[in-house]
Amino acid sequence: MFKVIGVPIDLAHADQLKRGIEVAVDLAKHYGAALNLVGVTPVTPGSVAHNPEEFETKLREFSSQLSAEHGIEVGCKAVISHDPAVDLEEKIGQASKALGSDLIVMSSHKPGLLEYIFTSHAGHFASHTELSVFIVR
């Protein structure tokens, strides 16, 4: 059913993405699908990395760790954004399409008061893409 599963990853909050990653790994194993992590980083220094090259290295290390833990191949793609707060969903969508993803598994936080005014990244992405999206809390 699914051939390529994309998983947006925020390395600054990797510890909070465990459940979404487990769902993506399970689906990849079940369908024999490829699994790719997509990480978006700014060109400026951030909490995860000082530059895009360092971010890409850390993303590769994270995907290698997941490969070893779960016994499947996990690819990754680092995407550079000049303003991730503005174009995060667009960059994730572009990278996912470039990788041939036919399913995106996204982690989302528990909704709070702000979600009554603003949508979450996952909700916004799911509402504005033609890709299938599985949102995991």
Residue, then its C-alpha position, 0 to 999 in steps of 0.5 A: m500500500f505504501k512504498v515510501i514513508g516520510v517522517p519530519i524530524d525536529l532534532a531539538h525535540a527528538d525525545q518527544l517524537k518517539r511514538g511517531i517514529e515507532v508508528a512510522v517504523d512499524l508501518a515501514k516494516h509492515y508494508g516493506a516501505a522505505l523510511n526517510l527522515v526529513g529535517v528542516t534547519p535554518v542557515t543561522p546557528g540554532s539549538v541543534a547545530h551551528n550550521p546546515e552541514e553540522f545539522e545534516t551530520k546530526l540528522r544522519e547520525f540520528s537516522s543511523q541510530l534508528s536503523a540500528e535500533h529497529g533493523i531497517e534502513v532509514g534514510c534522511k534529507a536535510v533541508i535548508s530554510h531561511d525562515p523555518a517558522v514561516d515555511l516549515e510545512e512547505k519545505i517538508g512537503q517539497a522534500s517529501k515529494a522529492l523523496g517519493s513519499d506517499l505517506i507522511v507520519m508526523s508527531s504532534h503535541k497535545p492540543g492546548l488553548l493556542e490550537y483554538i486560534f492557530t493550527s499546529h504544524a501537523g494540522h496545517f500540513a495535513s490540511h494543505t497537502e495532497l499527500s496522505v498524512f498520519i498524525v500521531r500524538 
